[in-house]
Amino acid sequence: MLFRALPPFAALLGLVLVLLCAVPASAQLFETKAAQAFMIDADTGTVLFAKDADKSIPPASMAKLMTMEVVFNAIKAKRMTLDDTFVVSENAWRTGGAPSGTSTMFAKLKSAVRVEDLIQGVTVQAANDGCIVLAEGMAGSEANFAAQMTDRAREIGLSKSTFVNSTGLPADGQQTTVRELTMLALHIWRDYPEFFHYYGQPDFTWNKISQRNRNPLLAMGIDADGFVAGASESAGFGIVGTVSHNGIRVIAALSGLASDRERAEEARKLLDWGSRSFQKTEIFAKDEVVGEAQVFGGAKSGVALKAKGPVDIFLPIANRDKLTARIVYEGPVAAPVEEGQPVGELRVWIGDTLSQRTPLFAAEPVKVGTLPQRALDAAKELAVGWLRQKHL
């Protein structure tokens, strides 16, 4: 794997890109009490912050994001409608309803409830009875529905998330990560805009009982409009939240906090920082050459590289010296090289967080070189190739 320097553009807002062979050892730009945290820009998917983001944790009520994804997907595929009704079973009533002592919408035993009301019960009140009614109504049993949740998680690219029930109540084998919770929330925001508004609904009344939205971020004045909070004995307090401020939407998941108060405060600080502390900046225009990759056995010693379109990065408004970037590719690239051939990628770090990966392609063709040129490249590779192996 080779690392190549980029064309100089240090004049751009005073930015200096450090190009080294080692992974940057910069400190994080933000500190949080959360044991695990992950935040992205929703528009581009750029990673703005990561802390132990791939550690497996029990999802608690944050599992309800996956429950709703399955529900939203079924409605979008026209397998059911918002006006369909499901009956509240004794299992749903006892496990997640009034007798359970857990988050509930207080659905009456054996009553028929519209799907849209169940959705509001889950998204606003984190209702466990609402989850179970939906699960049993859609899949016959909660176990069958949980299997569908895991299958659907794999379909949308969540490889580490496994679900055992629809509620997030403690269960052996139920796990996720803050990275995958964030990506799940992003998927819901992108793919189901017609349903996303439920998460920002301030309250919901059912069975003559009105409850405020259980997401503590909504009342904090930081332009939050989703998603869900959760807590478990083993993982502490967690939350998946999103805010939209001045045209920038960020989504974050946090876990491992000590209390509901600490959870709310740490989530507020991270999301507020993320939505205010970065500036989206174009560093390469469409078709502009980003850099060059070394070519082996070609008529030229290198090939120019470009992205498919403009390359934007998120610059920290402060601490711009904490941003580093490099071109990474497997090489040298063997000739012939075709124009448009995938070659490598541009990787950008913010502090010690790998923030962005942009695929790079050959901007020009490179033909096979003459015999003397190929012989010279072979001699060079014999002399220095073993050194490169140390960085693979």
Protein Blocks (a to p, Z undefined) as FASTA:
>chain_A
ZZdddddfklggoiacdddfbdcfbdcfbdcfbfbdcdddfklopafbdchklbccdekj
mlmmmmmmmmmmmmmnopacfkbccdddfklmmmmmmmnopacehiaehiacdfklmmmm
mmmnopaklmmmmmmmmnopaklmmmmmmmmmmmnopakbccfbfnopacehiacdfklm
mmmmmmmmmmmmmlmmmmmpmbdceehiacddfbfklmnonopabfbdcddfklopaddd
dddeehiacddddehiabfklmmmmmmmmmmmmmmmcccddfbdghiafbdcddehiabf
bdcdddfbdcdddddfbhklmpccdddddddddddddehiafbdcdddehjacfbdcddd
dfbdcddddfklmmmmmmmmmmmmmmmmmmZZ
